Amino acid sequence: QLAIREFQMVRAGANAEVGRTNAGFLNAVTKSGSNEIHGELLYLNRSPQLTDTDAFGRSQNNRQQQFGGAVGGAIVKDRLFYFGAIEQNFLRTPFFVKFDPQPANGPSVPAALQQLEGENTSTNDTTALFTRLDWTVNQKNTVSFNYLFSRLEGDNFGITSSQTNFAPTIGYSNQRRSNSVKASWQTILTPTKINELRFQWAQDDREETANTLGPEIRITGFGRIGGPQSRPQTLNSERWQWVDTLSGVSGAHNWKLGVDVNVSPQFQNRAQQYQGVYNFVSLAAYLSRTIQRFQQAIPLTPDSGGYRGTQQEWALFVTDQWQLKRNLNVSAGLRWEAQRNPQPPQPNPRFPQTAVVPNDLAMWQPRLGLTWKPRSSDRGVLRLSSGIFTARTPATIFSRVFHDNGINVIGLDSNVSRNILTIVPFPGAFTAVPTGVAGIVPRIFGMESGFRNPRSFQLSVSWEQEFVRNWSASIGYLRNSTWFCSRGIG
């Protein structure tokens, strides 16, 4: 936060420079160095002594320490400037494991399960580093360079309740590393024309590791023990982006022309139920090993659970702001986007829907806006805007098509083959489909041939009124209607 100079929340009315979203967005401006050296320090300490007891009367051992610093100055006066900021956050949040109480005539809870109860700690430790260089090459050329690094390390990550009947073995640790490099080159071509070339490379790596690698055991009326059925997970992504924008002034017109290229290699591995899931109707059934249901997914190919592909996006845009009168401005623009999607390397020949992920090459997005100030007063302003916006299709949808196509994974379910319960290796899982057991094909995911990215039409009107100097109020109306929403059809 020490690197942020200002930010802006845009709820509606984005011009044609903005794309790949059909909602509001945030603009953030980072700090930069100057001829004088400036710095600041940050420290926050939330002590557990300042936290009241929870709803169950237990003390809450919440602890947080957050600290950081920033400094900026000049390497070469008036020419080359630097700025850097770093921040560290340590967060400790307690959660209590307590299994559901058993009836008086029920069985005693074994000591091994009782030992799983009690206070545990969820951690969320983050580090952020930001650096920036600004170089005034000459009167016509300016170069800027940013580097951002962030890291997250968390144990028992994602716990949202102070008390749960999930054993701590169900939890997982989360590790994330992100790097981002941004560079821009601004050139004054003529007194009325400026060109800006921007480049971005970003990388995000995430590893979610199970606390216990083993089957998940669900006991109705008691709780859950064992390992998490949806972990481990691995998610990696990159982004290579080039944007070139030419801006100019022609009479009463302020115009922009631009091109935006975005290439995103992606990888996901989301193994679901590979370690198996056991269901028991009660604690007594668990103790007597009376299994109600067993489920497991068995990988059949090296691609099981994985998705790897590269998404390519292109865009062209043109905008114009035209001052029709002293108190009336009109803005208009048009944006074209195309998205070329990765294709499944091993489709199911029986289902053509698993063979092709349709590209979306004709996303036309007109934008129109108007700003008007009544002549009788310069304290009020009316703003109108409308336009069409498109949004990306997330890689999670593609990964289901790549993975869940009927030939990468086969499922085991005792509700389908009851003889599984007589040979199941409790408390373990199968390494292959056992002989004499009928496997089932899980749900098959494919893409409809006419699939398109979501489109939204936005219409916004607002009135802002200044009552006294530097104090104003606004009222507005925003309508957003969306079509081509992604959904599953069984």
C-alpha angles and dihedrals in degrees: 000000000000089000095058116095097176141337136203129207113211113195098173143349100060113169126231093276088075119075146145092061135079096193138061121295143197129242115203125192116200126213123256137197127265138191090278123064113245129177142167140190132215130200130169127175123184106190122205087229088069094055120090124224119277128248090280094054095253124135113251115225094205111161130176133170122179124176140156148140143219136201135180137177146127129299091183115016114251091356117057124031135179136199132179137176134180131185135183128194127190115189127180119183123178124221128183126224113212122162120219113277116257126228118263091251093047128103123279116261109249117244091241090062094042089057089061091063126086140059121339133173131238115201132200113180118175134182125192129185126183129181131177136186125191120191125187098203094182139321091295106035132061126176127196129188128189132184124188127185126181133176133187127192120178136167121204083009123192099027105154102173128066090219128035140164090220112107115236088248087072090063129090141206123243126210123179133177124186130182127182132181121189128180134176135187118197120193129186103218099177134347087273103035133067129179124202124191116192131187130188134184118182133173129190123186123184130183122184111189124190118239087222124022105215145082120315112240117206117194114188112229093013115054143254131297135168124051131328113269093213100052147123101051133174125194125178129171140168133195127204112184135175122185126179120185128183114198129187148164122229114174107296092352128095106190139178134195122190150166125209124193121184126181119184122184109196139188130185134173113186109169111192122195094344089137093046135245125244123199125199125183094219144352089264090056090050092051091049091044092239099156117203097190140354126196132178139163116223117202114227103180137032088253093061111129093002138108126187124172147124124242117206123198131183131183139180122191141178127188135180132190111198125189103212094174137356090268100031128072127176126196125193134173147161128212127190120196134181128190122197111195132207117259126229111260095206112029125179107257090210092060115046089189088074093056103065135041102197119235120228107219103159110059102150114183119184118190131195132180140172134195121192133178118193112239091228092067138016093203098079131060133186119211126192127179139167137170150135120264131187130203134209124258106237121238090240089076092050092049091059091054092048094046109027099053100121098257104064098059137026123197135221120208126170089208086068100034109028093185088074089079091062094056104028111130096230124220088019134056139241121270092203140005105289120235114268095020121116111226121211128221109237121226113305118226122204139159124253111238093239095050114148136175115263117276126202133191114210128195120181135177126176141167122209121193128188110213100179132359111303093358121101141154131207138197125194149166126221127188122188122180119182134195136177088048113176112250140153121249115198 
